[in-house]
């Protein structure tokens, strides 16, 4: 099926998209925005394929701009006894120390991935050790971190249509 056929099928359903309840997914809202954009371009005489390509690029760019200005939201990967195991991902720059997990209403999952760093600073009387944990057990299924999304993370999420929701 070519882009024009997909566009015609999508255009015939735009009315049903516009009547969706407010709680529907971000992906559907993005689809409506792209369809409206395509319609505007085609009204100007631009071919449907070129209009669709331009509108998809514009939609991704707007999505990325929106996400990089927002705080990173980490989500749970499993649940046990009304507690959620929240994972901060592969980037250890996001991992939290035990106190930071507690500040978010969670406890560090000490049996999961972690990193340790030690120093020998004299002014503190000897060797200190720090530990950052990738995962924590939380009472809610997601937590908001202090860091924003990176451009690469935002681009990936937008391309996949997986924009995270706010808490």
Buried (B, 14 or more C-beta within 10 A) or exposed (E): EEBEEEBEEBBEEBEEBEEEEEEEEBEEBBBBBBBBBBBEBBEEEBEBBEBBBBBBEEBBEEBBEEBBEBBBBBBBEEEEEEBBBBBBBEEEEBBBBBEBBEEBEBBBBEEEBBEEEEEEEEEEEEEEEEBBBBBBBBEEBBBBBEEBBBEEBBBBBBEEBEBBEEE
